[in-house]
Amino acid sequence: MIRSYKVEDKLPLIEILRLNTPQYFNESEEADFIKYLDHHREEYFVIEANEKIVGSGGINYFPKTKSARISWDIIHPDFQGKGLGKELLAYRVQLLKKHPSVQLIVVRTSQFVHPFYEKMGFELEKIEKDYWASGIDLYQMKLPA
């Protein structure tokens, strides 16, 4: 089940982020995630399985460029590869395709996860070495809305 984020979801989501560190995230990104949840979250969703939070992901809007960004996708390691990340991403892409002012969907990810977004139709736009942290590169990808 996908639902909107609630403040009480914060601690379970931080724990899921920690379970994905250092494989997908650097330790330094935890502070960025907390700041995002507290100050930069626009639309954020959690996905539950058996009444337990197993992942999350958001959307941020950029009206001047008629774009939206998929942000902070995180899936519990025990639930990766089971289609939940795909379901959560598809849910947000469908919302954005219906949004009247969004023409482009962007995701900023890493070399570790960009194949997932490629399978979902996103095209690689640019790469920046060591963007997120040493050894974690930025892979910016786009999808027409």
N, C-alpha and C positions, 0 to 999 in steps of 0.2 A: 504494500500500500504506500502510495506517495501522498504526502501531506505537507502543508506549510510548516516552516521552522517555528518553534517556540523557544523562549529564553531557557527553559529548563532542559532543552536538548543540548545545550552548549557543552557541558562536561562529558556526556557520552561521545559527542563528536570529537572533542579534543583527544579522548582515549583512542578513538578509531584512527585519528591522524597519527598518534604516537605508534600505533601498531603498524603503520605504513612507513615509519621512519626507521632506518635510513634508506629503505628500498626505493621509495618514490618521493620522499620529502627529506629535506635537510632539517636538523634540529632547530635551526634559526627560523624556520618557517612557522613554527608554532605560535610565536608572538604575532606574526603577520596574520595568521588565521584568526586569532582572538581579536585583533584590531578590526579585521574584516567583519566578523560577526557583530562586534559592538558598535561599529561606526560606518561601515561601507556596504553593508548588506542591503540590497534592494528587494529582490525576491530570492528566497532561499527555501529549499525543500529537503525533507528527509525521506528516506525510504525505509520501511519497516518490513521485517519478516518474522512471523510468529510473535508479534507484538514487541519486537526488539528493534531498536534503531541499528541499521546495518550500513547506512551510507547517507550521503548528502551531496548537494550541488546547487549552485545558484545562477542567477542572471543579474547582470548589471547593464544599464541602458546608457547610450551615448547619442542623444537626440541630434546633436550638431552633425554627426557623421551618419545618421540614420542606421546605426548599428547597435548590436547588443553583444555582450560577452558572456560566455559560459564560464562560470567561476567556481573554484574550489570543489571540484569533484573528488570525493573520497568514498571508497567502498571498503568495508571490513575485510581483512585478508581471507577469513573463512568463507566469505560470500563472493569473492572474485571469481570470474569465469562461469558464473551461473546465470548471466543475462540481466542482473539487476542494474548494473551500470548502464547497459544499453537501454533498458526500460526508462531509467531516470533521464538519460540524455534525450531520448526520443520524446518524452513528455515535455521537456523544455523546448526542444526544437519545434514541436507542434504549436506550443503557445506562441513562440516567436514568429512562426510563419503566418499566424492569424493576426499578429500585432500590426496595425496600419502604418506605423512609422518606422518599422525595422525592415531594412533591405539587405543587411549583411549580418551574419552571425560569426563571431570570432571566438576562438579558444586559444589561450596561451598555456601550453603544456610543456612537457619535457621529452627527451629522446626515449624515455622509458614507456611513455603512454601514447605517444603520437600514432603508433600503428592502430590503436583502438579507434581514434578519431578518424583516421584514414578510412577504416572499414565502414564508418558511419557517414562517409561522403565528404568529409572536410578535406581541403587541399592545402598543402604546405605553402605558406607565404614567405616566411623567413626563419633563419636560425641565428641565435646569438649564443656563443660559447660562454659557459660559466655564468649565465644570467641569474639563475636562482641561487646558486651557491657553487663552490668549486666542484666541477665534475657533473653539474646539473645544468644542461643547456636549455634555453628557451626555444621551443618550436611553436611559432605562431601559425595558426591555421584558420581557414575561412570557409564558409558555406553560404551560398546565396539564400536569402529568405524568400 
